[in-house]
Amino acid sequence: MAIKSKNNKQVYLASGITLNGAIQSPDAIYIAGNVKGTIRSESAIHILKGAAIIADLSAPSIQIFGIVEGQVKATHELVLNQTARVYGDIYCESLVLEEGAIYSGALHIRQNEHP
């Protein structure tokens, strides 16, 4: 199953919902449920507390409060809040790692090419 947003609206997957497939949106994606597959946004991804994700994530800005197993690619900023658990490689330009957050995997920080 794939969910695609084309209407300039936020995508929200509520807790208690499980999705196997792909989520793709030009807008922000908020996930409180469970996803297995891929999640891509041209704006931002928010993995909320209680969410369990087995997926690759890709967006300019990603904020994680829940559990993610998979590759995380934030072309700008990645924020791992204190309840975040990330198991997989991280690629980002800027990383905010709050006390209590856990990640296991390789960390690749791309330097900003602006002077």
TAFEN-V609404 format. One line per field, one symbol per residue. psi: psi as a letter, one per 20 degrees, with the letter a starting at -180 (. if undefined). A space follows every 10 residues. Layout:
psi=???
This chain:
psi=qqpppjklqq ppoqqipppo bqppqirqpp pibppocqpp qifqpoorpi qopnqpqprg ppppibppor poooiepppo rhjqopnrqp prhppooqph qpqoaqpoop qpjq.
